[in-house]
Amino acid sequence: MKLLAVETATEACSAALAVDGVISERYAIAGNTHSRLILPMIDGLITEAGLSPGDLDGLAFGCGPGSFTGVRIATGVIQGIAFGLDLPVVPVSTLRAIAQDYFDGQDKHHGGTDVALVAMDARMGEIFWGVYQRNDDGFAELVGQEAVAPATDIVCPDRVGVGLGSAWGVYRDELMTRLAGRVSAYQTDHLPRARAIARLGLLGFRDGSAVPVEQAMPVYLRDNVAKKESERKKPGD
C-alpha cells in the first residue's frame, strides 16, 4: 500500500510516505510557515519515491486537537488531495500520534513504559489530554476519552505512565499534583509527527477506519475554538 500522511497541528510540520510498509518523512519546526512548507514536503516525498500522486492508495492526517490554524491546514490539504484523486482517508488523533511515536522509540521489554499521559498546551488555561496504552501489537490505544480541561480537572485512570507533551512544561506542578503517584517521568519536547500518523493510518486501513473525504473532519475538542474571546466569556465573568 502507498499512503501519504501529513501533520501540522503544532509548531512542527511534517509529511510522510509509506510504501509497502517502509515510511519516509520530511519534518521541520515551522513556526507559522506550515502552509508554505507542507506541499513541497509532499511533492518531494512522492518524487523521491519515483511515484506520481495517482499512485497513492490512501491518505491519513493529524486531525487534532491542536492549533486551530494548523489543524485546518492539514485538513484542507488532505481534503484537496482526496477529492482530486478520489481516495479514502484515515483521520488520526494528534495526541495518539504523540503516544505512538514515543512507543515506537521504546523497547517495551527493556524498561519502556506501556502508558503515555499525553498533555498539550491548549492555551486559555487548559490542556488537551489523553491517556494511551500500548497494545500487544505496539499500537497506542485510547484509555477513557480525550478532553480539553484545566490541568487541575483532568481525569486519569489508575495507571502509571510517562508524561508527554508541551503541557508538562507549562503546567508541570498542576499535573504532578493531580496525578500524584502515576507519573514515572515526563518529557516536554514530544511533538506529533507524520511518521506516526502514517503508522496509525496504515492500521486504520487494515481495521476499516478509513472514511470518505467528506467525513474526514478536524477535531478541536474545544467547541468554541473559533469564537472571539469576548464571545467565550460567560455572563457575569
Summary of the structure (lengths in Angstrom):
residues: 237
radius of gyration: 17.7
end to end distance: 53.2
largest distance: 60.7
contacts: 814
relative contact order: 0.19
helix: 35%
strand: 29%
